[in-house]
Amino acid sequence: MSGISVALAILLQTSAAPTPAAASTGNDGLICRRIEVTGYVARREKVCKTKLEWRNADENGNSRARAIVDFSTGRPTGQ
């Protein structure tokens, strides 16, 4: 595999989208999601974070994906 495809594969595994059925616990304002565990077919872990932490994690994953695409195309997004 080339370096870009390896980086993209790692990115997709580490920032896999959580299942849409996110349940709020209500205690500390935490939102818990079941996240697929890389390397397992049917294993999922329960991860609880605040709404702000989930938003930051999503934005971080999106910016990483944009950086990989920009690097692979050789020009910044939007040009």
Secondary structure, DSSP 8 states (H G I E B T S, - for coil): --HHHHHHHHHHHHT----S--EE-SSSSEEEEEEE-TT-SS-EEEEEEEHHHHHHHHHHHHHHHHHHHHHHHTS-TT-
